[in-house]
Amino acid sequence: MNMPSKPEYVGVIRLTVSAIANRMGFDIEEIEDIKVAVAEGCTNAIKHGLDKNFYINFLVSPNSLSILIKDEGKGCNPSEIEVPDLLNPKEGGLGLFIIKSLMDEVEFTSEEGSGSIIKMTKYLGADI
């Protein structure tokens, strides 16, 4: 899906991923985790995407659902992303941390000047 970089479209994507995950057989808790993780990924794409469209792909396999979100923003150096201080939280900077805590696998790639890609995977019936 090619989506406008506008927050009002995050709800559409949440509904879409919810329907896909439900059809695959994920339970309510897993679906809620997936929806939150996808919303965080979309919010990051909107925030850092320089008002360009972002792309989201849903990759369905018999035992997993992977969601790939790509923006065309300025990108960053992934090694410079700090681990958030949960004892002294601040606004922003928790997106990747939240995604990693809710999904089974997360891959984040980014290159300065060419945007970012986040791929998150949830396995069906697995407590990893």
All heavy atoms as an XYZ file, in Angstrom:
974
protein
N       0.847     -1.171      0.000
C       0.000      0.000      0.000
C       0.895      1.237      0.000
O       1.883      1.284      0.711
C      -0.882      0.014      1.254
C      -1.871     -1.132      1.337
S      -2.711     -1.292      2.947
C      -3.642      0.197      3.032
N       0.512      2.196     -0.758
C       1.196      3.474     -0.831
C       0.315      4.474     -0.091
O      -0.800      4.728     -0.513
C       1.373      3.844     -2.302
C       2.127      5.126     -2.511
O       2.471      5.838     -1.581
N       2.390      5.420     -3.776
N       0.805      5.011      1.037
C      -0.038      5.835      1.901
C       0.474      7.267      2.007
O       1.685      7.488      2.062
C      -0.078      5.234      3.308
C      -0.582      3.811      3.375
S      -2.245      3.571      2.740
C      -3.204      4.420      3.962
N      -0.456      8.226      2.066
C      -0.045      9.606      2.307
C       0.540      9.746      3.714
O       0.132      9.053      4.631
C      -1.347     10.405      2.205
C      -2.330      9.502      1.551
C      -1.891      8.103      1.846
N       1.481     10.633      3.858
C       2.114     10.875      5.159
C       1.222     11.748      6.027
O       1.573     12.879      6.360
C       3.469     11.553      4.964
O       4.502     10.648      5.141
N       0.081     11.218      6.411
C      -0.881     11.939      7.231
C      -1.353     11.020      8.355
O      -1.699      9.864      8.114
C      -2.058     12.401      6.394
C      -1.667     13.348      5.275
C      -2.877     13.915      4.593
C      -2.532     14.781      3.419
N      -1.561     15.780      3.583
N      -1.381     11.527      9.587
C      -1.760     10.698     10.736
C      -3.135     10.051     10.611
O      -3.353      8.964     11.149
C      -1.723     11.667     11.916
C      -0.824     12.771     11.490
C      -0.981     12.870      9.993
N      -4.059     10.676      9.900
C      -5.413     10.125      9.808
C      -5.464      8.788      9.058
O      -6.444      8.064      9.152
C      -6.393     11.128      9.199
C      -5.990     11.687      7.863
C      -5.274     13.028      7.939
O      -4.526     13.300      8.903
O      -5.457     13.822      7.000
N      -4.412      8.418      8.355
C      -4.385      7.152      7.639
C      -3.891      5.989      8.510
O      -4.015      4.828      8.124
C      -3.548      7.259      6.364
C      -4.258      8.069      5.309
C      -4.022      9.432      5.178
C      -5.187      7.477      4.468
C      -4.700     10.176      4.232
C      -5.867      8.219      3.523
C      -5.613      9.577      3.410
O      -6.285     10.313      2.479
N      -3.336      6.300      9.670
C      -2.854      5.241     10.557
C      -4.017      4.336     10.988
O      -3.872      3.119     11.060
C      -2.107      5.824     11.777
C      -1.730      4.724     12.763
C      -0.864      6.584     11.323
N      -5.183      4.905     11.234
C      -6.355      4.118     11.608
C      -6.760      3.133     10.525
O      -7.155      1.997     10.821
N      -6.654      3.543      9.279
C      -6.974      2.661      8.151
C      -6.012      1.473      8.129
O      -6.420      0.319      7.941
C      -6.902      3.435      6.811
C      -7.053      2.503      5.617
C      -7.927      4.547      6.770
N      -4.755      1.744      8.361
C      -3.748      0.685      8.359
C      -3.957     -0.253      9.548
O      -3.843     -1.474      9.421
C      -2.332      1.299      8.359
C      -2.116      2.080      7.054
C      -1.270      0.210      8.519
C      -0.927      2.986      7.057
N      -4.295      0.307     10.717
C      -4.579     -0.525     11.895
C      -5.752     -1.469     11.618
O      -5.709     -2.649     11.973
C      -4.876      0.342     13.119
C      -3.655      0.952     13.756
C      -4.028      1.939     14.872
N      -4.956      1.384     15.835
C      -4.610      0.852     17.006
N      -3.332      0.805     17.355
N      -5.519      0.378     17.833
N      -6.802     -0.957     10.986
C      -7.949     -1.802     10.642
C      -7.560     -2.890      9.649
O      -8.007     -4.041      9.763
C      -9.082     -0.952     10.067
C      -9.868     -0.110     11.060
C     -10.794      0.850     10.321
C     -10.648     -0.999     12.012
N      -6.744     -2.537      8.694
C      -6.309     -3.500      7.682
C      -5.511     -4.631      8.309
O      -5.789     -5.812      8.084
C      -5.474     -2.800      6.584
O      -6.258     -1.757      6.001
C      -5.021     -3.782      5.522
N      -4.509     -4.279      9.119
C      -3.679     -5.316      9.730
C      -4.480     -6.141     10.724
O      -4.267     -7.348     10.863
C      -2.384     -4.737     10.355
C      -2.639     -4.043     11.673
C      -1.343     -5.829     10.526
N      -5.436     -5.523     11.392
C      -6.301     -6.246     12.322
C      -7.109     -7.313     11.585
O      -7.226     -8.459     12.039
C      -7.233     -5.271     13.039
O      -8.126     -5.950     13.876
N      -7.671     -6.944     10.446
C      -8.456     -7.886      9.654
C      -7.597     -9.039      9.144
O      -8.006    -10.201      9.186
C      -9.130     -7.165      8.493
N      -6.389     -8.722      8.680
C      -5.488     -9.765      8.176
C      -5.109    -10.721      9.310
O      -5.189    -11.943      9.161
C      -4.225     -9.139      7.539
C      -4.600     -8.377      6.259
C      -3.171    -10.212      7.250
C      -3.485     -7.490      5.719
N      -4.708    -10.165     10.449
C      -4.279    -10.991     11.582
C      -5.429    -11.847     12.114
O      -5.236    -13.018     12.461
C      -3.703    -10.108     12.689
N      -6.624    -11.279     12.156
C      -7.797    -12.026     12.610
C      -8.069    -13.205     11.674
O      -8.313    -14.325     12.115
C      -9.009    -11.108     12.692
C     -10.238    -11.824     13.187
O     -10.213    -12.463     14.230
N     -11.323    -11.711     12.442
N      -8.020    -12.952     10.406
C      -8.275    -13.996      9.396
C      -7.237    -15.115      9.483
O      -7.539    -16.275      9.244
C      -8.257    -13.358      8.002
C      -8.601    -14.281      6.892
C     -10.072    -14.506      6.863
N     -10.402    -15.295      5.680
C     -11.380    -16.138      5.640
N     -12.159    -16.295      6.671
N     -11.616    -16.823      4.561
N      -6.001    -14.752      9.874
C      -4.928    -15.742      9.997
C      -5.072    -16.598     11.251
O      -4.472    -17.667     11.328
C      -3.563    -15.042     10.026
C      -3.151    -14.431      8.713
S      -1.545    -13.615      8.860
C      -0.471    -15.034      9.145
N      -5.818    -16.109     12.244
C      -6.012    -16.888     13.458
C      -5.296    -16.371     14.691
O      -5.249    -17.058     15.715
N      -4.737    -15.172     14.633
C      -4.121    -14.584     15.822
C      -5.204    -14.293     16.853
O      -6.344    -13.968     16.492
C      -3.383    -13.283     15.475
C      -2.070    -13.495     14.769
C      -1.977    -13.380     13.398
C      -0.926    -13.814     15.489
C      -0.765    -13.582     12.741
C       0.291    -14.008     14.851
C       0.363    -13.893     13.474
N      -4.857    -14.376     18.139
C      -5.848    -14.068     19.168
C      -5.913    -12.559     19.413
O      -5.105    -11.789     18.873
C      -5.593    -14.861     20.457
C      -4.316    -14.469     21.190
O      -3.910    -13.291     21.151
O      -3.719    -15.355     21.843
N      -6.868    -12.145     20.220
C      -7.133    -10.712     20.445
C      -5.899     -9.979     20.982
O      -5.578     -8.885     20.505
C      -8.323    -10.531     21.419
C      -9.606    -11.083     20.804
C      -8.505     -9.089     21.834
C     -10.102    -10.322     19.610
N      -5.209    -10.565     21.954
C      -4.020     -9.918     22.517
C      -2.938     -9.736     21.463
O      -2.301     -8.682     21.388
C      -3.461    -10.728     23.681
C      -4.192    -10.504     24.982
C      -3.512    -11.229     26.132
O      -2.268    -11.280     26.180
O      -4.255    -11.745     26.978
N      -2.712    -10.762     20.658
C      -1.703    -10.670     19.605
C      -2.091     -9.612     18.571
O      -1.230     -8.846     18.108
C      -1.535    -12.026     18.917
C      -0.926    -13.091     19.810
C      -1.020    -14.484     19.229
O      -2.069    -14.824     18.605
O      -0.059    -15.255     19.407
N      -3.358     -9.565     18.227
C      -3.827     -8.563     17.262
C      -3.620     -7.157     17.810
O      -3.163     -6.263     17.087
C      -5.303     -8.818     16.881
C      -5.421    -10.115     16.078
C      -5.875     -7.636     16.090
C      -6.842    -10.587     15.839
N      -3.922     -6.943     19.079
C      -3.701     -5.630     19.686
C      -2.224     -5.258     19.666
O      -1.864     -4.115     19.368
C      -4.261     -5.579     21.111
C      -5.777     -5.557     21.157
C      -6.400     -4.413     20.380
O      -5.920     -3.258     20.484
O      -7.377     -4.653     19.653
N      -1.346     -6.222     19.974
C       0.098     -5.967     19.922
C       0.529     -5.579     18.510
O       1.296     -4.631     18.315
C       0.888     -7.202     20.369
C       0.796     -7.464     21.864
O       0.269     -6.601     22.602
O       1.249     -8.558     22.289
N       0.035     -6.313     17.526
C       0.384     -6.029     16.130
C      -0.100     -4.637     15.742
O       0.633     -3.862     15.113
C      -0.206     -7.112     15.190
C       0.455     -8.468     15.442
C      -0.053     -6.700     13.725
C      -0.260     -9.654     14.797
N      -1.331     -4.294     16.119
C      -1.882     -2.974     15.775
C      -1.059     -1.845     16.391
O      -0.776     -0.841     15.725
C      -3.339     -2.873     16.240
C      -4.295     -3.659     15.368
C      -5.693     -3.815     15.908
C      -6.293     -2.666     16.638
N      -7.665     -2.926     17.115
N      -0.650     -2.004     17.653
C       0.158     -0.966     18.307
C       1.518     -0.844     17.613
O       1.986      0.269     17.326
C       0.330     -1.258     19.811
C       1.364     -0.323     20.436
C      -1.004     -1.124     20.536
N       2.154     -1.984     17.336
C       3.466     -1.961     16.685
C       3.385     -1.312     15.303
O       4.231     -0.482     14.935
C       4.020     -3.379     16.580
N       2.364     -1.665     14.536
C       2.202     -1.088     13.201
C       1.928      0.414     13.290
O       2.479      1.203     12.513
C       1.089     -1.832     12.422
C       0.677     -1.069     11.181
C       1.560     -3.219     12.052
N       1.117      0.820     14.241
C       0.845      2.257     14.418
C       2.130      3.012     14.760
O       2.371      4.111     14.240
C      -0.212      2.469     15.499
N       2.969      2.429     15.608
C       4.252      3.069     15.940
C       5.141      3.188     14.706
O       5.764      4.223     14.473
C       4.976      2.277     17.034
C       4.367      2.407     18.401
C       4.488      3.799     19.004
O       5.440      4.548     18.657
O       3.628      4.142     19.825
N       5.199      2.112     13.917
C       6.011      2.141     12.701
C       5.508      3.177     11.702
O       6.298      3.906     11.097
N       4.196      3.265     11.545
C       3.612      4.257     10.636
C       3.857      5.672     11.147
O       4.165      6.575     10.362
C       2.117      4.013     10.466
S       1.727      2.517      9.548
N       3.721      5.868     12.450
C       3.957      7.189     13.038
C       5.402      7.628     12.798
O       5.656      8.788     12.464
C       3.619      7.168     14.538
O       2.234      6.832     14.683
C       3.893      8.515     15.184
N       6.343      6.692     12.944
C       7.743      7.022     12.645
C       7.920      7.392     11.179
O       8.631      8.344     10.852
C       8.663      5.847     12.993
C       8.949      5.744     14.469
O       8.658      6.644     15.242
N       9.514      4.622     14.866
N       7.273      6.637     10.279
C       7.388      6.926      8.844
C       6.808      8.306      8.523
O       7.365      9.041      7.711
C       6.685      5.845      8.025
N       5.709      8.650      9.156
C       5.088      9.958      8.937
C       5.981     11.066      9.498
O       6.226     12.083      8.842
C       3.677      9.996      9.559
C       2.739      9.067      8.785
C       3.134     11.428      9.597
C       1.428      8.776      9.494
N       6.484     10.854     10.701
C       7.305     11.874     11.372
C       8.618     12.137     10.638
O       9.052     13.275     10.516
C       7.588     11.426     12.808
C       8.420     12.389     13.597
C       8.612     11.899     15.021
C       9.487     12.867     15.798
N       9.750     12.374     17.160
N       9.255     11.066     10.162
C      10.587     11.200      9.565
C      10.582     11.143      8.042
O      11.636     11.212      7.427
C      11.507     10.111     10.122
C      11.654     10.159     11.603
N      12.314     11.173     12.257
C      11.183      9.333     12.571
C      12.269     10.962     13.562
N      11.581      9.852     13.779
N       9.402     11.016      7.434
C       9.311     10.817      5.990
C       9.297     12.059      5.136
O       9.085     11.971      3.929
N       9.484     13.223      5.734
C       9.579     14.488      4.986
C       8.357     14.753      4.123
O       8.455     15.225      2.993
C      10.845     14.501      4.119
C      12.176     14.305      4.848
C      13.321     14.244      3.862
C      12.395     15.397      5.890
N       7.174     14.421      4.635
C       5.900     14.649      3.939
C       5.766     13.901      2.622
O       4.933     14.230      1.787
C       5.644     16.149      3.710
C       5.348     16.867      5.006
O       4.710     16.251      5.887
O       5.753     18.036      5.137
N       6.593     12.888      2.421
C       6.456     12.037      1.242
C       5.598     10.841      1.623
O       5.471     10.497      2.792
C       7.824     11.558      0.770
C       8.728     12.680      0.305
C      10.060     12.130     -0.130
C      10.976     13.264     -0.578
N      12.303     12.764     -0.953
N       4.990     10.197      0.649
C       4.222      8.984      0.926
C       5.126      7.933      1.560
O       6.343      7.947      1.367
C       3.624      8.418     -0.354
C       2.463      9.242     -0.856
O       2.082     10.253     -0.280
N       1.891      8.809     -1.955
N       4.510      7.034      2.312
C       5.259      5.893      2.804
C       4.570      4.624      2.310
O       3.451      4.662      1.823
C       5.421      5.918      4.334
C       4.151      5.732      5.108
C       3.792      4.487      5.603
C       3.314      6.810      5.382
C       2.627      4.323      6.341
C       2.156      6.654      6.119
C       1.811      5.404      6.593
N       5.276      3.527      2.396
C       4.808      2.274      1.828
C       4.685      1.227      2.926
O       5.527      1.159      3.815
C       5.784      1.794      0.752
C       6.046      2.868     -0.272
C       7.091      3.762     -0.112
C       5.210      3.019     -1.370
C       7.307      4.790     -1.025
C       5.416      4.032     -2.285
C       6.468      4.916     -2.105
O       6.672      5.926     -3.006
N       3.649      0.418      2.844
C       3.456     -0.653      3.810
C       3.057     -1.913      3.055
O       2.199     -1.866      2.167
C       2.436     -0.264      4.900
C       2.309     -1.375      5.937
C       1.103      0.107      4.324
C       1.694     -0.908      7.243
N       3.735     -2.995      3.360
C       3.448     -4.294      2.757
C       3.129     -5.290      3.857
O       3.792     -5.302      4.895
C       4.658     -4.822      1.962
C       4.907     -4.027      0.712
O       3.974     -3.591      0.046
N       6.165     -3.837      0.385
N       2.149     -6.129      3.621
C       1.778     -7.195      4.540
C       2.194     -8.504      3.885
O       1.740     -8.827      2.787
C       0.269     -7.183      4.797
C      -0.226     -5.863      5.307
C      -0.841     -4.955      4.461
C      -0.076     -5.523      6.640
C      -1.293     -3.733      4.923
C      -0.528     -4.298      7.121
C      -1.138     -3.403      6.262
N       3.064     -9.245      4.544
C       3.584    -10.498      4.004
C       3.019    -11.632      4.851
O       3.407    -11.814      6.001
C       5.111    -10.495      4.048
C       5.766     -9.247      3.422
C       7.219     -9.142      3.819
C       5.598     -9.258      1.929
N       2.093    -12.384      4.259
C       1.386    -13.442      4.970
C       1.983    -14.789      4.591
O       2.128    -15.101      3.412
C      -0.117    -13.420      4.619
C      -0.854    -14.546      5.297
C      -0.728    -12.068      4.991
N       2.343    -15.571      5.601
C       2.780    -16.948      5.373
C       1.950    -17.840      6.290
O       1.228    -17.344      7.152
C       4.279    -17.094      5.651
O       4.530    -17.098      7.034
N       2.039    -19.147      6.134
C       1.202    -20.034      6.954
C       1.416    -19.870      8.464
O       0.499    -20.096      9.238
C       1.611    -21.440      6.506
C       2.122    -21.256      5.116
C       2.774    -19.902      5.109
N       2.621    -19.457      8.889
C       2.879    -19.361     10.323
C       3.322    -17.987     10.810
O       3.722    -17.843     11.963
C       3.918    -20.412     10.745
C       5.278    -20.140     10.131
O       5.412    -19.375      9.187
N       6.298    -20.783     10.663
N       3.250    -16.981      9.954
C       3.677    -15.653     10.401
C       3.067    -14.534      9.571
O       2.637    -14.736      8.435
C       5.205    -15.538     10.346
O       5.658    -15.555      9.007
N       3.058    -13.369     10.178
C       2.654    -12.143      9.501
C       3.805    -11.160      9.645
O       4.243    -10.864     10.760
C       1.385    -11.563     10.140
C       0.945    -10.178      9.659
C       0.657    -10.182      8.157
C      -0.274     -9.706     10.444
N       4.308    -10.692      8.520
C       5.360     -9.676      8.523
C       4.802     -8.409      7.913
O       4.053     -8.453      6.939
C       6.586    -10.138      7.730
O       7.194    -11.244      8.344
N       5.175     -7.302      8.508
C       4.755     -5.999      8.013
C       6.011     -5.199      7.731
O       6.889     -5.075      8.589
C       3.865     -5.266      9.041
C       2.613     -6.083      9.360
C       3.458     -3.902      8.501
C       2.700     -6.816     10.655
N       6.108     -4.684      6.526
C       7.257     -3.894      6.116
C       6.789     -2.460      5.875
O       5.854     -2.247      5.108
C       7.847     -4.482      4.837
C       9.153     -3.868      4.402
C      10.192     -4.966      4.260
C       8.979     -3.147      3.094
N       7.417     -1.515      6.555
C       7.069     -0.098      6.414
C       8.315      0.631      5.917
O       9.384      0.529      6.527
C       6.588      0.496      7.750
C       5.369     -0.275      8.256
C       6.271      1.987      7.590
C       4.964      0.071      9.681
N       8.168      1.361      4.825
C       9.299      2.072      4.219
C       8.934      3.531      4.023
O       7.858      3.844      3.516
C       9.642      1.439      2.867
C      10.798      2.114      2.148
C      11.029      1.499      0.788
C      12.249      2.019      0.085
N      12.449      3.436      0.078
N       9.828      4.408      4.444
C       9.640      5.829      4.162
C      10.772      6.321      3.275
O      11.765      5.636      3.090
C       9.536      6.657      5.458
C      10.839      6.753      6.229
O      11.845      7.250      5.677
O      10.865      6.345      7.407
N      10.588      7.502      2.723
C      11.600      8.095      1.852
C      12.146      9.364      2.485
O      12.403     10.353      1.815
C      11.003      8.380      0.476
C      10.603      7.115     -0.259
C      10.018      7.392     -1.639
O       9.635      8.536     -1.935
O       9.959      6.424     -2.416
N      12.316      9.309      3.792
C      12.808     10.464      4.531
C      14.308     10.593      4.468
O      14.980      9.996      3.625
N      14.845     11.348      5.417
C      16.280     11.625      5.430
C      17.113     10.465      5.938
O      18.318     10.431      5.756
C      16.556     12.875      6.253
C      16.129     12.764      7.698
C      16.311     14.052      8.441
C      15.760     13.866      9.858
N      15.850     15.037     10.644
N      16.469      9.485      6.587
C      17.200      8.335      7.110
C      18.036      8.706      8.318
O      18.032      9.847      8.779
N      18.754      7.733      8.834
C      19.603      7.958      9.994
C      20.633      6.848     10.067
O      20.616      5.912      9.284
C      18.765      7.984     11.279
S      18.033      6.387     11.704
N      21.516      6.973     11.031
C      22.481      5.923     11.311
C      21.898      5.076     12.440
O      21.804      5.548     13.572
C      23.816      6.539     11.719
C      24.874      5.492     11.981
O      24.575      4.320     12.175
N      26.120      5.928     11.998
N      21.474      3.835     12.166
C      20.828      3.017     13.197
C      21.659      2.836     14.464
O      21.114      2.693     15.544
C      20.591      1.671     12.500
C      20.527      2.014     11.058
C      21.488      3.147     10.876
N      22.986      2.860     14.337
C      23.830      2.679     15.523
C      23.769      3.878     16.467
O      24.182      3.788     17.619
C      25.281      2.401     15.112
O      25.839      3.535     14.485
N      23.234      4.998     15.997
C      23.126      6.192     16.838
C      21.794      6.290     17.573
O      21.572      7.221     18.337
C      23.345      7.452     15.996
C      24.758      7.565     15.461
C      24.957      8.773     14.571
O      23.991      9.531     14.338
O      26.081      8.952     14.083
N      20.902      5.322     17.361
C      19.613      5.323     18.052
C      19.843      4.854     19.478
O      20.350      3.759     19.717
C      18.579      4.421     17.348
C      18.304      4.964     15.943
C      17.294      4.335     18.155
C      17.414      4.083     15.105
N      19.501      5.713     20.418
C      19.754      5.421     21.817
C      18.664      4.534     22.407
O      17.497      4.632     22.034
C      19.818      6.725     22.620
C      20.965      7.625     22.222
C      20.984      8.922     23.014
O      20.292      9.016     24.049
O      21.692      9.830     22.590
N      19.060      3.673     23.334
C      18.099      2.885     24.099
C      17.426      3.853     25.066
O      18.100      4.615     25.766
C      18.809      1.752     24.869
C      17.827      1.003     25.747
C      19.503      0.812     23.897
N      16.085      3.857     25.104
C      15.407      4.826     25.968
C      15.640      4.535     27.455
O      15.758      3.380     27.867
C      13.932      4.659     25.608
C      13.819      3.332     24.963
C      15.150      3.024     24.364
N      15.726      5.607     28.232
C      15.844      5.504     29.685
C      14.433      5.435     30.245
O      13.747      6.452     30.352
C      16.596      6.718     30.232
C      16.763      6.678     31.740
O      16.267      5.725     32.390
O      17.388      7.611     32.278
N      13.990      4.244     30.611
C      12.615      4.054     31.054
C      12.364      4.620     32.451
O      11.219      4.824     32.845
C      12.241      2.574     31.008
C      12.320      1.940     29.620
C      11.950      0.471     29.685
C      11.427      2.670     28.626
N      13.428      4.897     33.196
C      13.270      5.511     34.520
C      13.072      7.020     34.419
O      12.540      7.642     35.325
C      14.480      5.190     35.407
C      14.681      3.698     35.704
C      15.952      3.497     36.513
C      13.475      3.129     36.424
N      13.522      7.586     33.319
C      13.359      9.016     33.068
C      12.808      9.209     31.656
O      13.505      9.699     30.771
C      14.697      9.750     33.206
C      15.256      9.623     34.593
O      14.621     10.022     35.558
N      16.448      9.037     34.702
N      11.560      8.794     31.441
C      11.016      8.849     30.078
C      10.846     10.278     29.582
O      10.610     11.199     30.357
C       9.664      8.148     30.213
C       9.310      8.238     31.648
C      10.590      8.320     32.416
N      11.012     10.414     28.275
C      10.760     11.700     27.626
C       9.852     11.443     26.438
O       9.689     10.298     25.995
C      12.063     12.359     27.191
C      12.856     11.536     26.204
C      14.124     12.228     25.771
C      14.818     11.375     24.730
N      15.909     12.036     24.088
N       9.261     12.489     25.949
C       8.365     12.333     24.811
C       9.169     11.986     23.567
O      10.191     12.601     23.274
C       7.584     13.626     24.572
C       6.507     13.475     23.528
C       5.650     14.716     23.411
O       5.481     15.412     24.408
O       5.168     14.963     22.309
N       8.706     10.982     22.842
C       9.388     10.569     21.626
C      10.518      9.596     21.927
O      10.956      9.431     23.062
N      10.977      8.917     20.882
C      12.110      8.023     21.013
C      11.793      6.620     21.502
O      12.694      5.823     21.695
N      10.516      6.311     21.697
C      10.153      4.985     22.196
C       9.630      4.050     21.111
O       9.428      2.864     21.364
C       9.086      5.100     23.294
C       9.529      5.729     24.608
C       8.339      5.893     25.540
C      10.587      4.883     25.270
N       9.398      4.551     19.912
C       8.757      3.775     18.860
C       9.395      2.430     18.594
O       8.739      1.387     18.664
N      10.689      2.411     18.286
C      11.370      1.149     17.996
C      11.384      0.238     19.212
O      11.218     -0.975     19.090
C      12.812      1.412     17.539
C      13.047      1.469     16.054
C      14.505      1.778     15.752
C      12.611      0.216     15.346
N      11.571      0.809     20.392
C      11.563      0.026     21.625
C      10.215     -0.669     21.803
O      10.153     -1.859     22.134
C      11.880      0.935     22.815
C      11.806      0.231     24.133
C      12.852     -0.576     24.563
C      10.698      0.361     24.944
C      12.784     -1.242     25.777
C      10.619     -0.292     26.157
C      11.665     -1.098     26.578
N       9.141      0.058     21.583
C       7.791     -0.512     21.715
C       7.583     -1.618     20.693
O       7.086     -2.703     21.018
C       6.720      0.592     21.574
C       6.770      1.518     22.786
C       5.331     -0.014     21.398
C       5.946      2.780     22.643
N       7.964     -1.356     19.454
C       7.801     -2.357     18.391
C       8.563     -3.633     18.748
O       8.034     -4.738     18.636
C       8.257     -1.794     17.030
C       7.326     -0.651     16.589
C       8.311     -2.896     15.970
C       7.862      0.177     15.439
N       9.800     -3.487     19.197
C      10.619     -4.659     19.542
C      10.032     -5.434     20.714
O      10.181     -6.651     20.790
C      12.048     -4.228     19.859
C      12.824     -3.831     18.623
C      14.219     -3.380     18.967
C      14.992     -2.999     17.708
N      16.356     -2.546     18.016
N       9.358     -4.742     21.614
C       8.789     -5.436     22.770
C       7.488     -6.173     22.413
O       7.117     -7.116     23.107
C       8.550     -4.465     23.923
O       7.501     -3.575     23.628
N       6.812     -5.773     21.344
C       5.528     -6.372     20.979
C       5.615     -7.441     19.888
O       4.748     -8.303     19.806
C       4.551     -5.280     20.520
C       4.156     -4.250     21.577
C       3.335     -3.143     20.940
C       3.417     -4.906     22.722
N       6.622     -7.357     19.055
C       6.733     -8.269     17.922
C       7.816     -9.310     18.184
O       8.689     -9.120     19.031
C       7.030     -7.479     16.646
C       5.962     -6.447     16.295
S       4.330     -7.139     15.964
C       4.559     -7.705     14.279
N       7.767    -10.418     17.448
C       8.728    -11.498     17.646
C      10.077    -11.211     16.998
O      11.118    -11.591     17.529
C       8.158    -12.812     17.103
C       6.926    -13.258     17.871
O       6.865    -13.034     19.096
O       6.010    -13.827     17.246
N      10.067    -10.570     15.848
C      11.303    -10.192     15.154
C      11.139     -8.795     14.597
O      10.069     -8.453     14.079
C      11.605    -11.137     13.984
C      12.115    -12.481     14.377
C      12.451    -13.354     13.167
O      12.566    -12.831     12.027
O      12.589    -14.566     13.367
N      12.205     -8.007     14.697
C      12.192     -6.653     14.143
C      13.536     -6.392     13.477
O      14.590     -6.632     14.061
C      11.940     -5.590     15.248
C      11.993     -4.186     14.657
C      10.614     -5.836     15.942
N      13.470     -5.926     12.244
C      14.668     -5.513     11.516
C      14.492     -4.053     11.138
O      13.474     -3.684     10.553
C      14.842     -6.335     10.237
C      15.027     -7.816     10.451
C      14.982     -8.589      9.136
O      15.423     -8.043      8.092
O      14.473     -9.718      9.156
N      15.472     -3.234     11.470
C      15.421     -1.817     11.123
C      16.658     -1.486     10.313
O      17.777     -1.729     10.742
C      15.371     -0.953     12.382
C      15.385      0.517     12.093
C      14.258      1.150     11.594
C      16.531      1.269     12.302
C      14.269      2.515     11.317
C      16.548      2.634     12.031
C      15.420      3.254     11.536
N      16.437     -0.963      9.113
C      17.549     -0.519      8.281
C      17.282      0.916      7.855
O      16.144      1.299      7.606
C      17.734     -1.405      7.036
O      16.506     -1.441      6.298
C      18.133     -2.815      7.412
N      18.346      1.663      7.814
C      18.225      3.060      7.410
C      19.577      3.530      6.914
O      20.617      3.043      7.366
C      17.786      3.920      8.599
O      17.555      5.251      8.184
N      19.512      4.447      6.001
C      20.730      5.028      5.478
C      20.483      6.514      5.314
O      19.447      6.924      4.773
C      21.066      4.380      4.135
C      22.476      4.618      3.694
C      22.823      3.787      2.472
O      22.652      2.556      2.519
O      23.258      4.408      1.481
N      21.413      7.300      5.814
C      21.243      8.742      5.723
C      21.067      9.155      4.270
O      21.816      8.760      3.401
C      22.428      9.454      6.369
C      22.442      9.253      7.878
C      23.569      9.981      8.575
O      23.930     11.091      8.132
O      24.062      9.437      9.568
N      19.991      9.890      4.018
C      19.695     10.372      2.677
C      18.762      9.479      1.864
O      18.350      9.869      0.776
N      18.436      8.288      2.385
C      17.584      7.410      1.571
C      16.464      6.726      2.348
O      15.946      5.717      1.908
C      18.441      6.359      0.860
O      19.070      5.521      1.795
N      16.092      7.244      3.479
C      14.928      6.718      4.193
C      15.216      5.527      5.074
O      16.362      5.125      5.270
N      14.139      4.960      5.597
C      14.235      3.857      6.546
C      13.238      2.759      6.202
O      12.194      3.020      5.613
C      13.940      4.351      7.964
O      14.841      5.360      8.346
N      13.582      1.554      6.618
C      12.696      0.401      6.448
C      12.640     -0.335      7.784
O      13.679     -0.606      8.389
C      13.207     -0.569      5.369
C      13.292      0.125      4.008
C      12.308     -1.807      5.284
C      13.990     -0.705      2.937
N      11.443     -0.633      8.215
C      11.277     -1.471      9.394
C      10.437     -2.676      8.983
O       9.411     -2.535      8.333
C      10.664     -0.710     10.581
C      10.656     -1.615     11.814
C       9.282     -0.199     10.273
C      10.487     -0.868     13.110
N      10.953     -3.854      9.318
C      10.216     -5.086      9.062
C       9.966     -5.745     10.405
O      10.898     -5.994     11.161
C      11.007     -6.030      8.150
C      10.264     -7.320      7.861
C      11.085     -8.243      6.982
C      10.328     -9.544      6.714
N      11.153    -10.504      5.979
N       8.693     -5.982     10.696
C       8.317     -6.606     11.958
C       7.535     -7.876     11.677
O       6.728     -7.916     10.741
C       7.517     -5.626     12.809
C       6.283     -5.060     12.141
S       5.497     -3.740     13.079
C       6.359     -2.315     12.447
N       7.798     -8.905     12.463
C       7.166    -10.202     12.248
C       6.558    -10.718     13.542
O       7.181    -10.612     14.599
C       8.199    -11.221     11.720
O       8.752    -10.731     10.499
C       7.567    -12.582     11.482
N       5.368    -11.277     13.426
C       4.689    -11.959     14.534
C       4.413    -13.377     14.061
O       3.856    -13.583     12.980
C       3.391    -11.228     14.875
C       2.737    -11.699     16.139
C       3.535    -11.257     17.340
C       2.676    -11.029     18.549
N       3.491    -10.730     19.721
N       4.814    -14.358     14.888
C       4.593    -15.750     14.545
C       3.276    -16.230     15.132
O       2.932    -15.919     16.276
C       5.754    -16.624     15.041
C       6.999    -16.364     14.260
C       8.003    -15.532     14.762
C       7.176    -16.908     12.993
C       9.146    -15.267     14.026
C       8.313    -16.644     12.243
C       9.283    -15.820     12.773
O      10.407    -15.544     12.029
N       2.559    -16.988     14.353
C       1.265    -17.519     14.749
C       1.476    -18.681     15.718
O       2.196    -19.622     15.427
C       0.503    -17.986     13.516
C      -0.942    -18.388     13.667
C      -1.758    -17.234     14.214
C      -1.510    -18.823     12.326
N       0.873    -18.572     16.897
C       0.918    -19.650     17.881
C       2.262    -19.855     18.527
O       2.552    -20.938     19.027
N       3.103    -18.835     18.538
C       4.428    -18.976     19.132
C       4.642    -17.904     20.190
O       4.335    -16.744     19.976
C       5.499    -18.842     18.056
N       5.151    -18.322     21.317
C       5.537    -17.378     22.368
C       7.047    -17.289     22.383
O       7.728    -18.003     23.113
C       5.021    -17.840     23.742
C       3.536    -17.672     23.882
O       2.993    -16.745     23.255
O       2.929    -18.463     24.617
N       7.566    -16.428     21.531
C       9.020    -16.282     21.405
C       9.484    -15.201     22.356
O       8.922    -14.184     22.496
C       9.423    -15.947     19.952
C       9.109    -17.130     19.074
C      10.874    -15.589     19.869
C       9.386    -16.920     17.610
